[in-house]
Structure formats: structure tokens, C-alpha cells
Amino acid sequence: MIEIQITRLPHAPEKLPEYKSAGAAGMDLCLASEDLELKPGARALLPTGFAVAIPEGFEGQIRMRSSFALRTGLLLPNAPGTIDPDYRGELKVLVMNASREAVTVHAHERFAQLIISPVERCEWRVVEKLPESARSEGGFGSTG
């Protein structure tokens, strides 16, 4: 388990983001504003009221809560959203209303999840030819 520093902003919910079950991969994030209505096709940045200091070698991944996405039709157009370890601003979640109806996200409603994941950095090595594989250059649908 890693320790991550978190700061409550003035409009933050009372509770810190938390895991809702022993096996949960993500911590629930709540809307840190008044109710917000999104018209069909609209996008918005939803504030969470928190800023974090994620350690080097890790990232934060933002995903919609599956039950919330199913119920509302909201999605993350850049899913998953990435929180870099050097970012110190408020965690905000970019959402888009993909439904045909207006959707209201209610104040303090749990709508997204924050997952902390390790990240490996790479170093490119230019080669003349890549090693062979069973799939080779097969693209979309090539595996059946």
C-alpha cells in the first residue's frame, strides 16, 4: 500500500475518496458542487474538491462508476483520465452526456472512481525490423 497526500479544497465533500468494499480497485469520487445538468452531447469538468500528490512511478486513473454510467449515459471522452504525479491542481473529471436526454449529476453524488496504478517509463530502441509474432500485422478483428 502506498501513502498519498491529499488536500481538501474549500468546496470539498466531507468524506475523503474511499473504497466502498474490501475488493474495490477504485475510490469513489463525488461531485463537489451544486447539482449540474448536462444537455445531450454536452461536456463538463466536474470538480471533486480534492488535490493530490501522487508519487513518482504511479498515476491516477479516473473512470466512471459503472452503475452511474449505465443509469445516466455519461461517459469520459478521454477514458481513462490520467492524473500525472507532478499535477497538483484540483481533480476534475471530464464527462460527456452520450444520452438523448438531459442528465443531472447531484451535489455530493458518487459518479467516478480514482484508481492508483504503477507506471513504467520506456526508453525507445530503434531497430530495423521488429521480432515476429503469431498475430503479426493483424489489426481490428484479426483474432476473430
C-alpha positions as CSV (number, residue, x, y, z in Angstrom):
1,M,0.0,0.0,0.0
2,I,1.3,3.5,-0.8
3,E,0.6,6.7,1.0
4,I,-0.7,9.6,-1.0
5,Q,-1.0,13.2,0.2
6,I,-4.4,14.8,-0.3
7,T,-5.7,18.3,0.3
8,R,-9.3,19.3,0.8
9,L,-10.3,22.4,-1.1
10,P,-12.9,24.8,0.4
11,H,-15.7,23.2,-1.6
12,A,-14.7,19.6,-0.9
13,P,-17.1,17.0,0.3
14,E,-16.8,16.0,4.0
15,K,-15.6,12.5,3.2
16,L,-12.3,11.7,1.5
17,P,-12.5,9.5,-1.6
18,E,-12.9,5.9,-0.3
19,Y,-13.0,2.3,-1.3
20,K,-16.6,1.0,-0.8
21,S,-15.7,-2.7,-0.5
22,A,-12.7,-4.7,0.5
23,G,-12.1,-5.8,-3.1
24,A,-12.7,-2.4,-4.8
25,A,-10.0,-1.3,-7.2
26,G,-11.2,2.3,-7.2
27,M,-12.0,5.0,-4.7
28,D,-15.3,6.8,-5.3
29,L,-15.3,10.5,-6.3
30,C,-18.3,12.8,-5.6
31,L,-19.4,15.9,-7.3
32,A,-18.1,18.9,-5.2
33,S,-20.7,21.5,-6.5
34,E,-24.4,22.1,-6.6
35,D,-26.5,19.9,-8.9
36,L,-25.2,20.1,-12.5
37,E,-27.3,19.4,-15.6
38,L,-25.8,18.3,-18.9
39,K,-27.8,18.5,-22.0
40,P,-27.4,15.8,-24.7
41,G,-23.9,15.9,-26.2
42,A,-22.7,18.4,-23.6
43,R,-19.3,18.1,-21.9
44,A,-18.3,19.5,-18.5
45,L,-15.5,19.3,-16.0
46,L,-16.9,18.0,-12.7
47,P,-15.0,19.2,-9.6
48,T,-14.1,16.8,-6.8
49,G,-12.9,19.3,-4.2
50,F,-9.5,17.5,-3.8
51,A,-5.9,17.9,-4.9
52,V,-3.4,15.1,-4.5
53,A,0.4,14.4,-4.7
54,I,0.8,11.1,-6.4
55,P,4.3,9.7,-6.0
56,E,6.6,9.3,-9.0
57,G,6.2,5.9,-10.6
58,F,2.4,6.0,-10.2
59,E,-0.5,7.6,-11.9
60,G,-4.2,8.3,-11.0
61,Q,-6.7,6.8,-13.4
62,I,-10.2,8.3,-13.5
63,R,-13.1,6.1,-14.6
64,M,-16.9,6.4,-14.4
65,R,-18.6,4.3,-11.8
66,S,-20.2,1.6,-14.0
67,S,-23.7,1.8,-12.4
68,F,-23.7,5.6,-12.8
69,A,-22.6,5.3,-16.4
70,L,-25.3,2.7,-17.1
71,R,-28.0,4.8,-15.4
72,T,-27.1,8.2,-16.9
73,G,-25.3,7.6,-20.2
74,L,-22.4,9.9,-19.1
75,L,-19.0,8.8,-20.2
76,L,-15.4,10.0,-20.1
77,P,-14.4,11.1,-23.6
78,N,-10.7,10.6,-22.7
79,A,-11.2,7.4,-20.6
80,P,-9.5,6.7,-18.5
81,G,-8.4,10.2,-17.5
82,T,-4.9,10.3,-16.3
83,I,-3.6,12.2,-13.2
84,D,0.2,12.7,-13.6
85,P,2.4,12.6,-10.5
86,D,3.5,16.2,-11.0
87,Y,0.0,17.6,-11.2
88,R,-1.2,19.5,-8.0
89,G,-4.4,21.1,-9.1
90,E,-8.0,20.0,-8.3
91,L,-9.0,16.6,-9.5
92,K,-11.7,17.4,-12.1
93,V,-13.4,14.8,-14.3
94,L,-14.2,15.5,-17.9
95,V,-17.6,14.0,-18.7
96,M,-19.8,13.9,-21.8
97,N,-23.6,13.2,-22.0
98,A,-23.9,10.5,-24.6
99,S,-27.6,10.0,-23.9
100,R,-30.6,11.6,-25.7
101,E,-31.8,13.3,-22.6
102,A,-30.5,15.9,-20.1
103,V,-28.7,14.3,-17.2
104,T,-28.4,15.8,-13.7
105,V,-25.4,15.0,-11.5
106,H,-26.5,15.8,-8.0
107,A,-24.4,17.5,-5.3
108,H,-22.2,15.0,-3.5
109,E,-23.3,12.2,-5.8
110,R,-20.7,9.4,-6.4
111,F,-20.1,9.4,-10.1
112,A,-16.4,8.4,-10.8
113,Q,-13.6,6.4,-9.4
114,L,-9.9,7.1,-8.8
115,I,-7.5,4.2,-9.3
116,I,-3.8,4.4,-8.4
117,S,-1.6,2.4,-10.7
118,P,2.1,1.9,-11.2
119,V,3.6,3.3,-14.4
120,E,6.7,2.1,-16.2
121,R,8.6,4.6,-18.3
122,C,10.1,3.4,-21.5
123,E,13.3,4.1,-23.5
124,W,13.0,3.7,-27.3
125,R,15.4,1.4,-29.1
126,V,15.1,1.9,-32.8
127,V,15.5,-1.4,-34.8
128,E,15.4,-2.2,-38.5
129,K,12.8,-5.0,-38.0
130,L,10.5,-6.0,-35.2
131,P,10.5,-9.6,-33.9
132,E,7.9,-11.9,-35.4
133,S,4.7,-12.7,-33.6
134,A,1.8,-15.0,-34.2
135,R,-0.5,-12.1,-34.8
136,S,2.0,-10.1,-36.9
137,E,0.2,-7.0,-38.5
138,G,-3.3,-8.3,-38.0
139,G,-5.5,-5.4,-36.9
140,F,-9.1,-4.9,-35.7
141,G,-11.0,-8.1,-35.8
142,S,-8.0,-10.2,-36.9
143,T,-8.2,-12.5,-34.0
144,G,-11.9,-13.5,-34.6
